[in-house]
């Protein structure tokens, strides 16, 4: 009998790594997550500042972190012709007119307590100033150097100071935990940092008023070994955006793996070249879908799970003419199909199709004969080499269903048995016959 589906799946799990070595992996864990933190929500006090430029009350400052695997490093953020770099808002990004910069490591640490510099918009490879790394506020353990009394606090006009709003939608108040930490003697400036192609300064600079960065020719990065997060969790700050509008982005990143190889993770799978892998985590707001690669509905570009995973992938052979045809499978692996001891794709037929094509005892002389083939209403079965009064016959249709399971007795002259086929529809069937220790397996055509 053919192997049970559960055993077939177990066998597939052992064989698939070799059989599917040329197929791209369905999942990757180098990028564990992309986190968008609401860092601050401005209020009417912040809007009174004109030195850094008017910051609209209700503007939100977002920080974006990429959470990489242990020992993985960020090499670059980029956009190319197949995978544009897109950062946009429905309102202009806030760029501080006084001390604003295009990159986090360019912000002077001594300026963070000036007006609204701490809320400037920029891109980053870990740094939030030239002396501080950025971390999630909830993971910051050294208090705050910005906001409130640090930023123009205590004046008659602004009694509580700038950057002091404690809107609960922003979580931990910035005056309590500012998401800025030093790292001993660690350098916050990425090694050999450079910008190629279109500069982000076209949107993120102190003299700009833009709402969209779209580039097919930008690379902001550094040399090996890349940048790692300032804490063991390896979360790397990659941007800070302040806007009164709705934020959206699609990023592409170069990630250096522990073995030194570099993988390009892209936000879209419309075009995937060698060395590129799609990740739905790189777009915000995320497009949701099935995020479990064990299901047929799996979407590599989904950034969140919407419960659409319904059909568990079952590997198996979907050829109904194979002795191990598995109608419960929904992912065909041709290398798992077995057609008998002489055509089993190098697999052990006794494991894949136990009882098929293997004689318990081989005897000299002609094998079992089945005739005629094609057949009409009758099929004759004979074992010329020995006489027996019993024959076990099983027939399966193309869907793997057993349509005949009989023990024939009272063989005619020379051990021939007669099988009635009159109730079967025309088509191809798999025939399994056993007479004494002889076994016979074949395809039978019924007219």
N, C-alpha and C positions, 0 to 999 in steps of 0.2 A: 504493500500500500504506500502511496505517497506520504512524505513526511508531514506531520501536523504543522499548521501555520506557526504555532508558538516555537516549535523547534526550528522551523525554517528561518524565522526572524533571528533566533539565536545564532544560527549558522551565518546568516548574513552579517550580523554584527562583527563576526570574526573575520570574514572575508572582505568586507567593503573597503577597509583601508587600502588593501592592495588593488582591488578591482577598480576603485574610483579615484586612484591617485592623480589622474589627470583632470578631475572635476574640481572647480573652485570650491573652497570651504564655504559652508552656508553661514557660519557664524564666526565672530572674532571677539576677543576679550581685551585687546590692547586698549581700546577706549571703553572704560567701564561706565562712564556717564558724562554728560555735559550739564552743568548746574547753572541756573540763572537765579541769582540772588537779588532781591529788592534791597538795595543798600541804604537808600534814603528817599524820603518824600519831602519835597520843599514846601515851605509855608509862606505866608505874607511877609514875615520878617526877612526871609531870604530875598524876596522880590524887591526889597528896598535898596539892595546893594547895586551900585552903578559902576563901581571900579572894575569888577570882573564881568560886567555886563548883566543886564536884567535877566534874572532867572524866574521864569513864570511859576507862580504858586501852583502847587499840585504836580510839578514835574517829578518824575521818578528817576532815580539813579540806579542802574542795574550793573551788577558785576557778573561776568561770565567766566566760569571755571571749567577746565577740561580735566576729568579724573582719569588718569592713565594707570596701567598695570604697574606692579612693582618693577623697578629698574627700567621701565620705558621712559623715553625722553621726548620732549617736543622739539622738533627741528625747525618747523616753519608753518606759517599760515599763508595760504596762497589762493590765487584764482587763475584759471587758464581757459582756453577756448572751449573745452568740453565741460568744464566745471567752474563757472563764474564765482567770484567772491561777491556776495551780496549782503550788505548791511543797510537797513532802511528803517525809517520811522515816518509816521503820518504827520509829524511836525518836525521842525529843524532840531538837530542835536545841539545841546548847549556846549559851547566852547568858551572857556573863560578868557576874557579879553586881556587880563592882567598877566597871568603866568601860565596860560594854557599851552599844552604840548600835544604832539601826535602819538607819543608812546609813553607808557607808564614810567619807564626808567629815566625819562627825561624830566619828570616833575621834580623840582627841588624839594627835598624833605622839609627844609626850613620855610617853604611857602605854603605848606598844608594848613597852617593856621591863619592864612591871609584870606580875607573875604570868602569866596566860594571856590577856591582853587581845588579843594578836596573833592569837588563834584564835577570836575572837568571830564570831557569825553576823550577817550584814547584807546589804542590797542596796546597789548602787552604780551610779554613772554615771561610772566611771573611777577614782575615788579609793579608796585603802586607808587613808588617814588625812587629817587636815586639812592635811598638808604633802607627802604622797606619792601618786603615782599607782601603780596596780598593774600589773605586767607579769608575764609568765611567768617562772618562776625561771631557766629556761635562757637567757632574754634579758636578765637583770639583770647589769649589768657593774660595779656599784659596791659589791659586797660585802653585808654584813648589819649591821643595827643591832638585831636581835632574836635571842633564843634563847641558851641556854648561859650564859656569863658575863654577858651582858646582862640575863638574867632570873633573879634570885635565884641566881646561880651561886656555887659554892664553899662553900656552907654544909655543915655536918656531915651534915645530914639529906638534902640534895640536892647531892651533890658535883659533879655535872655541870651543875647548873642546870635550870631549867624550859625547855620548848620546845627541847630539845636532842637529841631522838631522831633517829637517822640511819637509820631503816628504809629499805632500798633501794626498797621499793614506792612511796615518795614522791619518788623521783628525787633531785635535787640537795638536800643537806641545807640546811635553812632557816638554819642558822648560817653557811653559806657564801654563799648567794645568797638573799635574802629576798623577791624580787619586789616591792621598793619602790624607786621612783626619784623624785627631785625633777625639776622641769621648769623650771629657770631661774626666771623671774618668772611662769610660767604659773599660772593660778588652778585649784586642784583642785575648788573648789566650783562645781557647774553653774550657769550664768547663770539667775537668777530661778527657782531650783529650788522646786518646790511639790508637794504631795501632795493629790490630790483623791479623795474617796470613802473606802473602807475603808483604814485605815492599816496598813502592815506591822508596826507596833509591837504589834499583837495577837498576833504570833508572835515577832518579832525585837525584843526589848527586854530590859533587865537583870533584870526581875522576872517574865518569862514562862517557861512550860515547855510549849511547844507543838510539834506535829509536822506540822501542816498549815496552809498558807495557801491559802485558796480564795476567790477574789473575782470577782464580776461587776460590780464598781463600784470600780475602783482605777485611778488614773493617777499615776505618779511620773515627773516630767519637768521640762523647762526650756524656755526660749524659744529662738528661732532665734539663732545658727546651730547649736545643738545641741552635742554633745560629740564630740570626735574622740580617737583614741588618742594616747598620748604619744610613739609612735615612728612612722616612716613606714609600718610594716605596718598601722597603724590597727586594732589589737586593743584593745578597750575592756573593762575589768573591769566586770561587771554584778552580781556576787554573790560572797559567801564564806559557805559553810555548813560547820558542824562538827556531826557526828552519829555515833553508834555504830550507826545503822541504815543501810538502803539508801535512797539519795537518788533522787528523781525530780522532774521539773518539766516544765511546758509554759508557755512564755512568749509574749507578744505584744509587738511593739516598733514604735515609730514611727521611721522612718528618713528623714532629710532628704537628698535627692539633690543633686548638685552644682548643678543648675539651680534649687534652692530648693523644688521640689515635695516633698511628704511622702507616703510610702507606708506603709500599715499592713501589716506582715508578721505573719501569725497562724499558730498551731501546727496548726490544723485547717481543712480545706476543706469541712466539713459545711455551712457558710453562708459565702458570700463576697459582701460588698457592694461597691459601687463604691469603688475605691481600696484594696482589700484583696487581698493575695496570700498564698497558703499556702506555708509553708516547713517541711519536716520537720526541719530543723536545730534548730528551737526546742524540741523535746522531748528529754528525757533520761530513761532510756536511749532511744536512737533506735530507731524502728521502721524496719526495713530493707525495701528493695524495689528496684525499677528506678529509678535516678536519672538515666538518660540520656533526655532528651526526644525523641531521634530514634527511639525505639522505642515500639511500641503499648502495652507494659506499663508505661510511665512513670508513676510515682506522685509527684505534687508534694509529698506529705506524707512521703515516705521520707527519713530522715535519714542513711542509709548504704546502700550498694549490696550486694545479696545475690546478684548474678549472675543475677537473674531476667529481665534484658533479653534477649529472644529474637527478637522480630519487628521488623525494621527497617521504619520507616514508608516506604511508597512512594506518593507522590502521583500521581494520575492520574484518568482518566475511567472510571467503572465502569458506564456505560450501554452495554449491548451493541449498541444501535442507533446509537451514534455511530461515525463513521468512524475515530476514534482510540481506540476502546475498548481498555483495557489490562487484561487479565486478571491481570497480575502485580501491579497496584496493590492496596493494602489501605486506602487513605484517599481517599475520593471527593471530588473538587473539581468541582462541577457547572459552574463557570465555565471549566473546561478542556475540556469536551465540545464537539466540533465535528460538525455534521451536514451539512456541505457549504458551498459558497461563499456561500450566502445565509443561513446559520444557523450561524455559527461563533463566537458570543460575542465578536465583535470581533477575533478572532485571525486571523492570516494563514493561510488554508487551505493555501497552498502549503508552509508550514512544518509545520503541525500534521498535515495529511493529504496529503502529497505525492502528486500523481497523481490525486486524487479531485476530480471535478467541474470540472476545468480542461481545456479543449480546446487542443491545440496549434494547431489551425486551425479557426475557426468558419466554417461555410458557411450560405448561405441555405437556407430550406426546412425541412421537418419534421425533428425530431431522431430519434434511434433510438427505435424502438417495441418494447416488450416486452409480450407478451400470451399467454394471459389472466393476470390477477392478481386474485384468487387463482388458483393453478394446481393441476392434479392431477399427472398423470404426465409431462406435456410442457409445455415453455415455448418460445414462438416469439419470435425476435429478428429485427428488420428495420431497415435504414437506407434509407428510401425515396428519399432524395436522391442516393444514389450506390450503385453496384454494387460488391461486393467478394466474393471467394471465401473470405475468412478473417474469423473473429471470435474474439477472446480473451475468455473468460468465467471469472470468479472468484466463488465464493460462500462466505460465512462464516456459521457458525452463531452463536447468541446468546453463546457463550463466546469468540468471536473465532477459532475454528479454521476453517481452510480445508477445506471439504467438497467443493468442485468447483474444478478448475483445468484448463480444457480449451481447446484451440484447435479451433474448429469450422470445417469446410471444406465446400465444395460446396453453397453456399446455393441454395435453391430459387428459384422465381419471385420477382422483385423483391428479391432479396437476402435472403430470409428464411432463418433458421437454426433448427434444431430441437435443443433441449436435453432430454436424458432426466433426469427428476427421480424416477424410480420407486424409487431406492434411498434417497431422503431421507425422514427422519421429518417428520411434520407440524410446522409451526412457522413462525417468522419468520426470514428470512435477509436478509443484505446482498448485493446483486448488483452486480458491477462488470463492465461490458462495454466493449470497445474494438473498433471497426470502422474501419479506416484511421485517420484522425485524430480521429474522433468518439469521445467517452466518455460513458458513461451509468452512473449510480449510483442505486440505489433499494432500497427494502425490498420483498421478495417474500414472499407468504404461500403456503405449500404445504399443501394440504388432506390 
